Amino acid sequence: MTALRPPGDRRLYRVSEAMYLLSMSRSVIYEQIRSGRLRSVTQGRTRLIPASAISDYVALLEQEARAS
């Protein structure tokens, strides 16, 4: 896999790239998408994760960690 740039440099990521950025498995990524915790878009048959959705998801995790 090629080196990935930080989320601010690109606007959309494939699921495999989001897996790398978030250190999560494919099944966990899709579970988070299904639950509405991680936003995604589709272009044709390709599911893409907006960079803003990755940032929002990390912020959500941090907020949940502070609340516990």
All heavy atoms as TSV, in Angstrom:
chain	resi	resn	atom	element	x	y	z
A	1	MET	N	N	0.854	-1.175	0.000
A	1	MET	CA	C	0.000	0.000	0.000
A	1	MET	C	C	0.898	1.236	0.000
A	1	MET	O	O	1.926	1.274	0.646
A	1	MET	CB	C	-0.892	-0.024	1.243
A	1	MET	CG	C	-1.789	1.196	1.317
A	1	MET	SD	S	-2.834	1.252	2.775
A	1	MET	CE	C	-4.142	0.200	2.237
A	2	THR	N	N	0.487	2.226	-0.704
A	2	THR	CA	C	1.259	3.468	-0.748
A	2	THR	C	C	1.054	4.259	0.532
A	2	THR	O	O	0.075	4.080	1.244
A	2	THR	CB	C	0.829	4.331	-1.955
A	2	THR	OG1	O	-0.548	4.644	-1.804
A	2	THR	CG2	C	1.067	3.613	-3.264
A	3	ALA	N	N	1.984	5.148	0.811
A	3	ALA	CA	C	1.878	5.978	2.009
A	3	ALA	C	C	0.661	6.897	1.897
A	3	ALA	O	O	0.401	7.460	0.845
A	3	ALA	CB	C	3.147	6.796	2.187
A	4	LEU	N	N	-0.065	7.021	2.983
A	4	LEU	CA	C	-1.251	7.870	2.991
A	4	LEU	C	C	-0.908	9.221	3.583
A	4	LEU	O	O	-0.126	9.330	4.513
A	4	LEU	CB	C	-2.359	7.221	3.822
A	4	LEU	CG	C	-2.866	5.893	3.290
A	4	LEU	CD1	C	-3.884	5.322	4.240
A	4	LEU	CD2	C	-3.480	6.058	1.916
A	5	ARG	N	N	-1.513	10.225	3.029
A	5	ARG	CA	C	-1.330	11.583	3.546
A	5	ARG	C	C	-2.303	11.817	4.695
A	5	ARG	O	O	-3.297	11.122	4.805
A	5	ARG	CB	C	-1.579	12.581	2.423
A	5	ARG	CG	C	-0.512	12.490	1.331
A	5	ARG	CD	C	-0.809	13.456	0.244
A	5	ARG	NE	N	-1.552	12.697	-0.777
A	5	ARG	CZ	C	-2.142	13.226	-1.805
A	5	ARG	NH1	N	-2.122	14.510	-1.994
A	5	ARG	NH2	N	-2.771	12.484	-2.666
A	6	PRO	N	N	-2.031	12.799	5.551
A	6	PRO	CA	C	-2.967	13.112	6.636
A	6	PRO	C	C	-4.346	13.469	6.093
A	6	PRO	O	O	-4.467	13.907	4.942
A	6	PRO	CB	C	-2.325	14.329	7.315
A	6	PRO	CG	C	-0.915	14.325	6.898
A	6	PRO	CD	C	-0.864	13.644	5.561
A	7	PRO	N	N	-5.412	13.274	6.896
A	7	PRO	CA	C	-6.772	13.525	6.417
A	7	PRO	C	C	-6.993	14.903	5.796
A	7	PRO	O	O	-7.818	15.049	4.924
A	7	PRO	CB	C	-7.627	13.351	7.674
A	7	PRO	CG	C	-6.847	12.422	8.514
A	7	PRO	CD	C	-5.401	12.734	8.236
A	8	GLY	N	N	-6.256	15.931	6.197
A	8	GLY	CA	C	-6.456	17.264	5.643
A	8	GLY	C	C	-6.015	17.410	4.203
A	8	GLY	O	O	-6.427	18.328	3.517
A	9	ASP	N	N	-5.180	16.493	3.717
A	9	ASP	CA	C	-4.633	16.608	2.361
A	9	ASP	C	C	-5.544	16.029	1.286
A	9	ASP	O	O	-5.423	16.379	0.130
A	9	ASP	CB	C	-3.275	15.910	2.274
A	9	ASP	CG	C	-2.202	16.656	3.043
A	9	ASP	OD1	O	-2.476	17.766	3.530
A	9	ASP	OD2	O	-1.097	16.116	3.152
A	10	ARG	N	N	-6.422	15.116	1.653
A	10	ARG	CA	C	-7.341	14.505	0.694
A	10	ARG	C	C	-8.761	14.717	1.172
A	10	ARG	O	O	-9.012	14.897	2.351
A	10	ARG	CB	C	-7.059	13.003	0.588
A	10	ARG	CG	C	-5.733	12.758	-0.096
A	10	ARG	CD	C	-5.431	11.303	-0.263
A	10	ARG	NE	N	-6.510	10.568	-0.918
A	10	ARG	CZ	C	-6.532	9.246	-0.994
A	10	ARG	NH1	N	-5.579	8.529	-0.457
A	10	ARG	NH2	N	-7.518	8.626	-1.595
A	11	ARG	N	N	-9.689	14.651	0.256
A	11	ARG	CA	C	-11.093	14.867	0.618
A	11	ARG	C	C	-11.840	13.555	0.840
A	11	ARG	O	O	-12.759	13.503	1.642
A	11	ARG	CB	C	-11.790	15.662	-0.490
A	11	ARG	CG	C	-11.162	17.005	-0.822
A	11	ARG	CD	C	-11.412	18.060	0.221
A	11	ARG	NE	N	-12.805	18.341	0.444
A	11	ARG	CZ	C	-13.497	19.295	-0.125
A	11	ARG	NH1	N	-12.935	20.101	-0.978
A	11	ARG	NH2	N	-14.764	19.470	0.173
A	12	LEU	N	N	-11.471	12.497	0.108
A	12	LEU	CA	C	-12.172	11.213	0.194
A	12	LEU	C	C	-11.184	10.065	0.302
A	12	LEU	O	O	-10.122	10.092	-0.328
A	12	LEU	CB	C	-13.045	10.996	-1.041
A	12	LEU	CG	C	-14.201	11.965	-1.242
A	12	LEU	CD1	C	-14.805	11.778	-2.630
A	12	LEU	CD2	C	-15.259	11.760	-0.174
A	13	TYR	N	N	-11.549	9.061	1.095
A	13	TYR	CA	C	-10.719	7.871	1.276
A	13	TYR	C	C	-11.532	6.617	0.999
A	13	TYR	O	O	-12.711	6.556	1.366
A	13	TYR	CB	C	-10.193	7.794	2.713
A	13	TYR	CG	C	-9.181	8.857	3.019
A	13	TYR	CD1	C	-9.569	10.061	3.579
A	13	TYR	CD2	C	-7.837	8.662	2.739
A	13	TYR	CE1	C	-8.644	11.051	3.855
A	13	TYR	CE2	C	-6.904	9.640	3.012
A	13	TYR	CZ	C	-7.309	10.831	3.569
A	13	TYR	OH	O	-6.388	11.805	3.834
A	14	ARG	N	N	-10.915	5.633	0.400
A	14	ARG	CA	C	-11.537	4.326	0.248
A	14	ARG	C	C	-11.592	3.668	1.619
A	14	ARG	O	O	-10.872	4.052	2.533
A	14	ARG	CB	C	-10.741	3.458	-0.718
A	14	ARG	CG	C	-10.779	3.981	-2.139
A	14	ARG	CD	C	-9.977	3.073	-3.057
A	14	ARG	NE	N	-10.060	3.542	-4.413
A	14	ARG	CZ	C	-11.015	3.192	-5.271
A	14	ARG	NH1	N	-11.941	2.328	-4.906
A	14	ARG	NH2	N	-11.033	3.663	-6.492
A	15	VAL	N	N	-12.434	2.660	1.767
A	15	VAL	CA	C	-12.567	1.971	3.045
A	15	VAL	C	C	-11.217	1.407	3.490
A	15	VAL	O	O	-10.854	1.515	4.664
A	15	VAL	CB	C	-13.646	0.871	2.970
A	15	VAL	CG1	C	-13.613	-0.028	4.195
A	15	VAL	CG2	C	-15.024	1.501	2.810
A	16	SER	N	N	-10.450	0.843	2.573
A	16	SER	CA	C	-9.148	0.280	2.942
A	16	SER	C	C	-8.205	1.348	3.490
A	16	SER	O	O	-7.425	1.093	4.414
A	16	SER	CB	C	-8.504	-0.426	1.747
A	16	SER	OG	O	-8.315	0.476	0.679
A	17	GLU	N	N	-8.292	2.557	2.973
A	17	GLU	CA	C	-7.464	3.653	3.471
A	17	GLU	C	C	-7.949	4.129	4.839
A	17	GLU	O	O	-7.152	4.427	5.729
A	17	GLU	CB	C	-7.462	4.806	2.462
A	17	GLU	CG	C	-6.815	4.418	1.151
A	17	GLU	CD	C	-7.070	5.420	0.034
A	17	GLU	OE1	O	-8.152	6.034	0.010
A	17	GLU	OE2	O	-6.172	5.570	-0.798
A	18	ALA	N	N	-9.268	4.182	5.019
A	18	ALA	CA	C	-9.831	4.550	6.322
A	18	ALA	C	C	-9.463	3.504	7.372
A	18	ALA	O	O	-9.193	3.848	8.529
A	18	ALA	CB	C	-11.349	4.702	6.226
A	19	MET	N	N	-9.422	2.232	6.976
A	19	MET	CA	C	-8.993	1.174	7.884
A	19	MET	C	C	-7.591	1.471	8.399
A	19	MET	O	O	-7.321	1.356	9.597
A	19	MET	CB	C	-8.987	-0.178	7.161
A	19	MET	CG	C	-10.340	-0.731	6.819
A	19	MET	SD	S	-10.276	-2.135	5.680
A	19	MET	CE	C	-9.070	-3.200	6.431
A	20	TYR	N	N	-6.714	1.863	7.505
A	20	TYR	CA	C	-5.330	2.172	7.866
A	20	TYR	C	C	-5.269	3.400	8.773
A	20	TYR	O	O	-4.614	3.380	9.808
A	20	TYR	CB	C	-4.512	2.380	6.595
A	20	TYR	CG	C	-3.098	2.824	6.852
A	20	TYR	CD1	C	-2.122	1.898	7.191
A	20	TYR	CD2	C	-2.744	4.156	6.759
A	20	TYR	CE1	C	-0.815	2.302	7.442
A	20	TYR	CE2	C	-1.442	4.576	7.002
A	20	TYR	CZ	C	-0.488	3.637	7.341
A	20	TYR	OH	O	0.805	4.041	7.591
A	21	LEU	N	N	-5.976	4.455	8.394
A	21	LEU	CA	C	-5.939	5.702	9.162
A	21	LEU	C	C	-6.503	5.541	10.570
A	21	LEU	O	O	-6.008	6.156	11.512
A	21	LEU	CB	C	-6.706	6.802	8.426
A	21	LEU	CG	C	-6.058	7.334	7.155
A	21	LEU	CD1	C	-7.030	8.225	6.405
A	21	LEU	CD2	C	-4.782	8.084	7.486
A	22	LEU	N	N	-7.541	4.732	10.709
A	22	LEU	CA	C	-8.209	4.570	11.998
A	22	LEU	C	C	-7.736	3.327	12.754
A	22	LEU	O	O	-8.194	3.080	13.875
A	22	LEU	CB	C	-9.728	4.514	11.802
A	22	LEU	CG	C	-10.367	5.804	11.289
A	22	LEU	CD1	C	-11.817	5.564	10.870
A	22	LEU	CD2	C	-10.274	6.893	12.343
A	23	SER	N	N	-6.871	2.536	12.144
A	23	SER	CA	C	-6.381	1.290	12.758
A	23	SER	C	C	-7.538	0.382	13.157
A	23	SER	O	O	-7.610	-0.119	14.282
A	23	SER	CB	C	-5.503	1.590	13.974
A	23	SER	OG	O	-4.391	2.350	13.595
A	24	MET	N	N	-8.467	0.194	12.220
A	24	MET	CA	C	-9.643	-0.643	12.461
A	24	MET	C	C	-9.785	-1.654	11.339
A	24	MET	O	O	-9.317	-1.425	10.224
A	24	MET	CB	C	-10.908	0.206	12.520
A	24	MET	CG	C	-10.950	1.157	13.667
A	24	MET	SD	S	-12.479	2.099	13.617
A	24	MET	CE	C	-12.445	2.807	15.232
A	25	SER	N	N	-10.470	-2.739	11.640
A	25	SER	CA	C	-10.709	-3.759	10.620
A	25	SER	C	C	-11.832	-3.307	9.689
A	25	SER	O	O	-12.605	-2.400	10.010
A	25	SER	CB	C	-11.095	-5.084	11.271
A	25	SER	OG	O	-12.372	-4.977	11.884
A	26	ARG	N	N	-11.930	-3.972	8.550
A	26	ARG	CA	C	-12.978	-3.675	7.571
A	26	ARG	C	C	-14.363	-3.840	8.206
A	26	ARG	O	O	-15.246	-3.005	8.023
A	26	ARG	CB	C	-12.825	-4.586	6.356
A	26	ARG	CG	C	-13.883	-4.395	5.286
A	26	ARG	CD	C	-13.626	-5.294	4.087
A	26	ARG	NE	N	-12.342	-5.026	3.471
A	26	ARG	CZ	C	-12.108	-4.061	2.585
A	26	ARG	NH1	N	-13.080	-3.269	2.208
A	26	ARG	NH2	N	-10.908	-3.896	2.068
A	27	SER	N	N	-14.543	-4.912	8.961
A	27	SER	CA	C	-15.870	-5.157	9.552
A	27	SER	C	C	-16.236	-4.069	10.559
A	27	SER	O	O	-17.400	-3.659	10.631
A	27	SER	CB	C	-15.937	-6.542	10.194
A	27	SER	OG	O	-14.996	-6.660	11.230
A	28	VAL	N	N	-15.272	-3.574	11.325
A	28	VAL	CA	C	-15.555	-2.509	12.288
A	28	VAL	C	C	-15.888	-1.209	11.558
A	28	VAL	O	O	-16.815	-0.486	11.948
A	28	VAL	CB	C	-14.386	-2.315	13.273
A	28	VAL	CG1	C	-14.578	-1.074	14.128
A	28	VAL	CG2	C	-14.227	-3.546	14.153
A	29	ILE	N	N	-15.169	-0.918	10.482
A	29	ILE	CA	C	-15.472	0.285	9.691
A	29	ILE	C	C	-16.911	0.226	9.191
A	29	ILE	O	O	-17.686	1.179	9.357
A	29	ILE	CB	C	-14.488	0.446	8.509
A	29	ILE	CG1	C	-13.068	0.725	8.999
A	29	ILE	CG2	C	-14.973	1.524	7.538
A	29	ILE	CD1	C	-12.835	2.104	9.565
A	30	TYR	N	N	-17.305	-0.905	8.590
A	30	TYR	CA	C	-18.665	-1.022	8.068
A	30	TYR	C	C	-19.703	-1.005	9.187
A	30	TYR	O	O	-20.802	-0.465	9.016
A	30	TYR	CB	C	-18.816	-2.267	7.193
A	30	TYR	CG	C	-18.301	-2.037	5.797
A	30	TYR	CD1	C	-17.109	-2.606	5.361
A	30	TYR	CD2	C	-18.999	-1.231	4.908
A	30	TYR	CE1	C	-16.628	-2.378	4.077
A	30	TYR	CE2	C	-18.544	-0.997	3.623
A	30	TYR	CZ	C	-17.353	-1.572	3.217
A	30	TYR	OH	O	-16.887	-1.330	1.945
A	31	GLU	N	N	-19.375	-1.557	10.343
A	31	GLU	CA	C	-20.281	-1.499	11.491
A	31	GLU	C	C	-20.497	-0.050	11.930
A	31	GLU	O	O	-21.632	0.356	12.220
A	31	GLU	CB	C	-19.695	-2.312	12.641
A	31	GLU	CG	C	-20.549	-2.351	13.886
A	31	GLU	CD	C	-19.881	-3.156	14.984
A	31	GLU	OE1	O	-19.307	-4.218	14.677
A	31	GLU	OE2	O	-19.932	-2.701	16.138
A	32	GLN	N	N	-19.445	0.744	11.953
A	32	GLN	CA	C	-19.554	2.149	12.339
A	32	GLN	C	C	-20.349	2.936	11.297
A	32	GLN	O	O	-21.111	3.840	11.648
A	32	GLN	CB	C	-18.165	2.768	12.543
A	32	GLN	CG	C	-17.369	2.145	13.671
A	32	GLN	CD	C	-18.127	2.145	14.976
A	32	GLN	OE1	O	-18.505	3.187	15.494
A	32	GLN	NE2	N	-18.371	0.960	15.520
A	33	ILE	N	N	-20.193	2.592	10.039
A	33	ILE	CA	C	-20.978	3.233	8.970
A	33	ILE	C	C	-22.453	2.891	9.147
A	33	ILE	O	O	-23.319	3.778	9.112
A	33	ILE	CB	C	-20.461	2.805	7.579
A	33	ILE	CG1	C	-19.069	3.403	7.327
A	33	ILE	CG2	C	-21.453	3.209	6.490
A	33	ILE	CD1	C	-18.367	2.853	6.102
A	34	ARG	N	N	-22.754	1.596	9.350
A	34	ARG	CA	C	-24.151	1.171	9.513
A	34	ARG	C	C	-24.814	1.823	10.723
A	34	ARG	O	O	-25.995	2.165	10.675
A	34	ARG	CB	C	-24.237	-0.356	9.639
A	34	ARG	CG	C	-24.220	-1.085	8.328
A	34	ARG	CD	C	-24.585	-2.550	8.499
A	34	ARG	NE	N	-23.635	-3.273	9.342
A	34	ARG	CZ	C	-22.471	-3.779	8.925
A	34	ARG	NH1	N	-22.120	-3.647	7.667
A	34	ARG	NH2	N	-21.683	-4.427	9.744
A	35	SER	N	N	-24.055	2.015	11.789
A	35	SER	CA	C	-24.628	2.604	13.005
A	35	SER	C	C	-24.752	4.124	12.915
A	35	SER	O	O	-25.336	4.754	13.793
A	35	SER	CB	C	-23.782	2.228	14.221
A	35	SER	OG	O	-22.536	2.895	14.191
A	36	GLY	N	N	-24.166	4.732	11.869
A	36	GLY	CA	C	-24.248	6.179	11.693
A	36	GLY	C	C	-23.150	6.943	12.406
A	36	GLY	O	O	-23.156	8.173	12.414
A	37	ARG	N	N	-22.214	6.236	13.013
A	37	ARG	CA	C	-21.125	6.902	13.734
A	37	ARG	C	C	-20.031	7.388	12.791
A	37	ARG	O	O	-19.298	8.311	13.127
A	37	ARG	CB	C	-20.538	5.961	14.784
A	37	ARG	CG	C	-21.517	5.686	15.907
A	37	ARG	CD	C	-21.053	4.581	16.824
A	37	ARG	NE	N	-19.721	4.741	17.335
A	37	ARG	CZ	C	-19.403	5.331	18.487
A	37	ARG	NH1	N	-20.355	5.825	19.250
A	37	ARG	NH2	N	-18.158	5.403	18.896
A	38	LEU	N	N	-19.904	6.766	11.630
A	38	LEU	CA	C	-18.912	7.160	10.624
A	38	LEU	C	C	-19.653	7.392	9.313
A	38	LEU	O	O	-20.276	6.478	8.765
A	38	LEU	CB	C	-17.851	6.067	10.463
A	38	LEU	CG	C	-16.746	6.311	9.446
A	38	LEU	CD1	C	-15.920	7.552	9.811
A	38	LEU	CD2	C	-15.837	5.093	9.347
A	39	ARG	N	N	-19.623	8.620	8.830
A	39	ARG	CA	C	-20.334	8.963	7.593
A	39	ARG	C	C	-19.567	8.451	6.376
A	39	ARG	O	O	-18.340	8.363	6.394
A	39	ARG	CB	C	-20.498	10.476	7.464
A	39	ARG	CG	C	-21.444	11.074	8.480
A	39	ARG	CD	C	-21.574	12.581	8.346
A	39	ARG	NE	N	-20.346	13.236	8.823
A	39	ARG	CZ	C	-19.470	13.861	8.049
A	39	ARG	NH1	N	-19.665	13.975	6.764
A	39	ARG	NH2	N	-18.396	14.421	8.574
A	40	SER	N	N	-20.315	8.149	5.326
A	40	SER	CA	C	-19.690	7.729	4.071
A	40	SER	C	C	-20.577	8.165	2.910
A	40	SER	O	O	-21.738	8.527	3.102
A	40	SER	CB	C	-19.498	6.213	4.045
A	40	SER	OG	O	-20.738	5.550	3.977
A	41	VAL	N	N	-19.998	8.132	1.733
A	41	VAL	CA	C	-20.726	8.437	0.497
A	41	VAL	C	C	-20.412	7.331	-0.499
A	41	VAL	O	O	-19.453	6.588	-0.328
A	41	VAL	CB	C	-20.314	9.816	-0.088
A	41	VAL	CG1	C	-20.662	10.929	0.878
A	41	VAL	CG2	C	-18.841	9.850	-0.433
A	42	THR	N	N	-21.237	7.211	-1.519
A	42	THR	CA	C	-20.942	6.255	-2.576
A	42	THR	C	C	-20.815	6.990	-3.905
A	42	THR	O	O	-21.540	7.965	-4.168
A	42	THR	CB	C	-22.024	5.166	-2.697
A	42	THR	OG1	O	-23.292	5.791	-2.851
A	42	THR	CG2	C	-22.050	4.273	-1.480
A	43	GLN	N	N	-19.892	6.528	-4.695
A	43	GLN	CA	C	-19.715	7.012	-6.066
A	43	GLN	C	C	-19.725	5.759	-6.920
A	43	GLN	O	O	-18.772	4.985	-6.888
A	43	GLN	CB	C	-18.386	7.770	-6.201
A	43	GLN	CG	C	-18.079	8.215	-7.617
A	43	GLN	CD	C	-19.138	9.166	-8.149
A	43	GLN	OE1	O	-19.534	10.105	-7.496
A	43	GLN	NE2	N	-19.596	8.911	-9.352
A	44	GLY	N	N	-20.838	5.561	-7.621
A	44	GLY	CA	C	-20.993	4.308	-8.348
A	44	GLY	C	C	-21.098	3.177	-7.339
A	44	GLY	O	O	-21.932	3.210	-6.454
A	45	ARG	N	N	-20.192	2.201	-7.455
A	45	ARG	CA	C	-20.187	1.078	-6.515
A	45	ARG	C	C	-19.131	1.243	-5.425
A	45	ARG	O	O	-18.943	0.347	-4.605
A	45	ARG	CB	C	-19.937	-0.213	-7.291
A	45	ARG	CG	C	-21.068	-0.524	-8.264
A	45	ARG	CD	C	-20.800	-1.757	-9.065
A	45	ARG	NE	N	-20.673	-2.919	-8.180
A	45	ARG	CZ	C	-20.245	-4.094	-8.571
A	45	ARG	NH1	N	-19.882	-4.275	-9.824
A	45	ARG	NH2	N	-20.153	-5.088	-7.718
A	46	THR	N	N	-18.450	2.366	-5.394
A	46	THR	CA	C	-17.364	2.592	-4.450
A	46	THR	C	C	-17.854	3.373	-3.233
A	46	THR	O	O	-18.454	4.433	-3.377
A	46	THR	CB	C	-16.216	3.368	-5.120
A	46	THR	OG1	O	-15.791	2.658	-6.282
A	46	THR	CG2	C	-15.042	3.547	-4.181
A	47	ARG	N	N	-17.609	2.839	-2.058
A	47	ARG	CA	C	-17.931	3.557	-0.819
A	47	ARG	C	C	-16.704	4.357	-0.423
A	47	ARG	O	O	-15.596	3.833	-0.363
A	47	ARG	CB	C	-18.310	2.591	0.286
A	47	ARG	CG	C	-18.654	3.335	1.562
A	47	ARG	CD	C	-19.492	2.535	2.505
A	47	ARG	NE	N	-20.726	2.037	1.942
A	47	ARG	CZ	C	-21.885	2.705	1.929
A	47	ARG	NH1	N	-21.955	3.919	2.410
A	47	ARG	NH2	N	-22.956	2.148	1.431
A	48	LEU	N	N	-16.911	5.636	-0.166
A	48	LEU	CA	C	-15.824	6.545	0.192
A	48	LEU	C	C	-16.124	7.215	1.529
A	48	LEU	O	O	-17.282	7.511	1.833
A	48	LEU	CB	C	-15.645	7.604	-0.896
A	48	LEU	CG	C	-15.302	7.058	-2.284
A	48	LEU	CD1	C	-15.489	8.134	-3.338
A	48	LEU	CD2	C	-13.890	6.513	-2.303
A	49	ILE	N	N	-15.073	7.458	2.284
A	49	ILE	CA	C	-15.199	8.110	3.581
A	49	ILE	C	C	-14.621	9.514	3.452
A	49	ILE	O	O	-13.432	9.667	3.159
A	49	ILE	CB	C	-14.413	7.346	4.674
A	49	ILE	CG1	C	-14.659	5.840	4.623
A	49	ILE	CG2	C	-14.701	7.938	6.045
A	49	ILE	CD1	C	-16.048	5.407	4.904
A	50	PRO	N	N	-15.424	10.558	3.643
A	50	PRO	CA	C	-14.889	11.918	3.595
A	50	PRO	C	C	-13.867	12.147	4.713
A	50	PRO	O	O	-14.014	11.617	5.820
A	50	PRO	CB	C	-16.115	12.804	3.801
A	50	PRO	CG	C	-17.285	11.947	3.463
A	50	PRO	CD	C	-16.880	10.549	3.843
A	51	ALA	N	N	-12.848	12.931	4.424
A	51	ALA	CA	C	-11.833	13.256	5.428
A	51	ALA	C	C	-12.492	13.909	6.641
A	51	ALA	O	O	-12.105	13.639	7.784
A	51	ALA	CB	C	-10.775	14.178	4.824
A	52	SER	N	N	-13.505	14.723	6.413
A	52	SER	CA	C	-14.196	15.376	7.529
A	52	SER	C	C	-14.897	14.347	8.412
A	52	SER	O	O	-14.978	14.527	9.632
A	52	SER	CB	C	-15.198	16.402	7.018
A	52	SER	OG	O	-16.187	15.777	6.219
A	53	ALA	N	N	-15.384	13.254	7.817
A	53	ALA	CA	C	-16.042	12.207	8.597
A	53	ALA	C	C	-15.038	11.487	9.488
A	53	ALA	O	O	-15.362	11.109	10.622
A	53	ALA	CB	C	-16.738	11.216	7.670
A	54	ILE	N	N	-13.818	11.313	8.995
A	54	ILE	CA	C	-12.775	10.681	9.801
A	54	ILE	C	C	-12.436	11.579	10.983
A	54	ILE	O	O	-12.361	11.119	12.130
A	54	ILE	CB	C	-11.534	10.369	8.940
A	54	ILE	CG1	C	-11.885	9.274	7.929
A	54	ILE	CG2	C	-10.346	9.944	9.812
A	54	ILE	CD1	C	-10.820	8.996	6.893
A	55	SER	N	N	-12.272	12.863	10.726
A	55	SER	CA	C	-11.984	13.810	11.811
A	55	SER	C	C	-13.122	13.859	12.821
A	55	SER	O	O	-12.886	13.871	14.033
A	55	SER	CB	C	-11.738	15.209	11.243
A	55	SER	OG	O	-10.609	15.203	10.415
A	56	ASP	N	N	-14.366	13.882	12.338
A	56	ASP	CA	C	-15.531	13.903	13.225
A	56	ASP	C	C	-15.603	12.636	14.067
A	56	ASP	O	O	-15.941	12.682	15.252
A	56	ASP	CB	C	-16.828	14.061	12.428
A	56	ASP	CG	C	-16.966	15.414	11.776
A	56	ASP	OD1	O	-16.197	16.348	12.127
A	56	ASP	OD2	O	-17.843	15.541	10.890
A	57	TYR	N	N	-15.276	11.498	13.475
A	57	TYR	CA	C	-15.320	10.228	14.187
A	57	TYR	C	C	-14.275	10.202	15.308
A	57	TYR	O	O	-14.566	9.778	16.426
A	57	TYR	CB	C	-15.114	9.068	13.218
A	57	TYR	CG	C	-15.181	7.725	13.888
A	57	TYR	CD1	C	-16.387	7.206	14.350
A	57	TYR	CD2	C	-14.031	6.970	14.088
A	57	TYR	CE1	C	-16.446	5.984	14.985
A	57	TYR	CE2	C	-14.085	5.746	14.725
A	57	TYR	CZ	C	-15.297	5.258	15.169
A	57	TYR	OH	O	-15.360	4.041	15.805
A	58	VAL	N	N	-13.069	10.678	15.022
A	58	VAL	CA	C	-12.019	10.736	16.038
A	58	VAL	C	C	-12.455	11.672	17.171
A	58	VAL	O	O	-12.281	11.355	18.358
A	58	VAL	CB	C	-10.670	11.175	15.431
A	58	VAL	CG1	C	-9.643	11.460	16.510
A	58	VAL	CG2	C	-10.163	10.120	14.461
A	59	ALA	N	N	-13.055	12.803	16.825
A	59	ALA	CA	C	-13.550	13.739	17.849
A	59	ALA	C	C	-14.632	13.076	18.702
A	59	ALA	O	O	-14.667	13.267	19.926
A	59	ALA	CB	C	-14.085	15.004	17.192
A	60	LEU	N	N	-15.503	12.288	18.078
A	60	LEU	CA	C	-16.546	11.572	18.807
A	60	LEU	C	C	-15.918	10.588	19.798
A	60	LEU	O	O	-16.335	10.504	20.953
A	60	LEU	CB	C	-17.464	10.833	17.830
A	60	LEU	CG	C	-18.508	9.901	18.448
A	60	LEU	CD1	C	-19.529	10.698	19.248
A	60	LEU	CD2	C	-19.183	9.085	17.363
A	61	LEU	N	N	-14.900	9.851	19.359
A	61	LEU	CA	C	-14.219	8.910	20.246
A	61	LEU	C	C	-13.568	9.633	21.421
A	61	LEU	O	O	-13.634	9.162	22.569
A	61	LEU	CB	C	-13.175	8.108	19.467
A	61	LEU	CG	C	-13.704	7.151	18.397
A	61	LEU	CD1	C	-12.549	6.512	17.660
A	61	LEU	CD2	C	-14.618	6.110	19.005
A	62	GLU	N	N	-12.957	10.782	21.143
A	62	GLU	CA	C	-12.330	11.552	22.222
A	62	GLU	C	C	-13.379	12.058	23.208
A	62	GLU	O	O	-13.177	12.023	24.428
A	62	GLU	CB	C	-11.540	12.721	21.646
A	62	GLU	CG	C	-10.301	12.286	20.906
A	62	GLU	CD	C	-9.592	13.433	20.204
A	62	GLU	OE1	O	-10.232	14.478	19.949
A	62	GLU	OE2	O	-8.405	13.276	19.892
A	63	GLN	N	N	-14.510	12.531	22.691
A	63	GLN	CA	C	-15.591	13.020	23.541
A	63	GLN	C	C	-16.119	11.894	24.419
A	63	GLN	O	O	-16.361	12.073	25.609
A	63	GLN	CB	C	-16.709	13.587	22.673
A	63	GLN	CG	C	-17.895	14.095	23.445
A	63	GLN	CD	C	-19.010	14.575	22.534
A	63	GLN	OE1	O	-18.922	14.444	21.306
A	63	GLN	NE2	N	-20.046	15.126	23.107
A	64	GLU	N	N	-16.317	10.716	23.850
A	64	GLU	CA	C	-16.796	9.571	24.618
A	64	GLU	C	C	-15.789	9.163	25.687
A	64	GLU	O	O	-16.182	8.762	26.785
A	64	GLU	CB	C	-17.102	8.401	23.689
A	64	GLU	CG	C	-18.313	8.631	22.817
A	64	GLU	CD	C	-18.547	7.534	21.811
A	64	GLU	OE1	O	-17.681	6.646	21.616
A	64	GLU	OE2	O	-19.628	7.538	21.204
A	65	ALA	N	N	-14.508	9.265	25.371
A	65	ALA	CA	C	-13.467	8.906	26.343
A	65	ALA	C	C	-13.477	9.881	27.526
A	65	ALA	O	O	-13.276	9.465	28.675
A	65	ALA	CB	C	-12.099	8.888	25.678
A	66	ARG	N	N	-13.708	11.154	27.256
A	66	ARG	CA	C	-13.759	12.156	28.327
A	66	ARG	C	C	-14.993	11.947	29.205
A	66	ARG	O	O	-14.956	12.212	30.396
A	66	ARG	CB	C	-13.782	13.569	27.747
A	66	ARG	CG	C	-12.419	14.047	27.278
A	66	ARG	CD	C	-12.440	15.527	26.972
A	66	ARG	NE	N	-13.368	15.883	25.904
A	66	ARG	CZ	C	-13.062	15.921	24.615
A	66	ARG	NH1	N	-11.857	15.610	24.209
A	66	ARG	NH2	N	-13.960	16.271	23.725
A	67	ALA	N	N	-16.090	11.498	28.607
A	67	ALA	CA	C	-17.345	11.327	29.332
A	67	ALA	C	C	-17.319	10.110	30.259
A	67	ALA	O	O	-18.087	10.045	31.204
A	67	ALA	CB	C	-18.503	11.206	28.359
A	68	SER	N	N	-16.439	9.151	29.969
A	68	SER	CA	C	-16.433	7.951	30.810
A	68	SER	C	C	-15.623	8.116	32.056
A	68	SER	O	O	-14.903	8.883	32.367
A	68	SER	CB	C	-15.883	6.737	30.128
A	68	SER	OG	O	-15.536	6.805	28.845
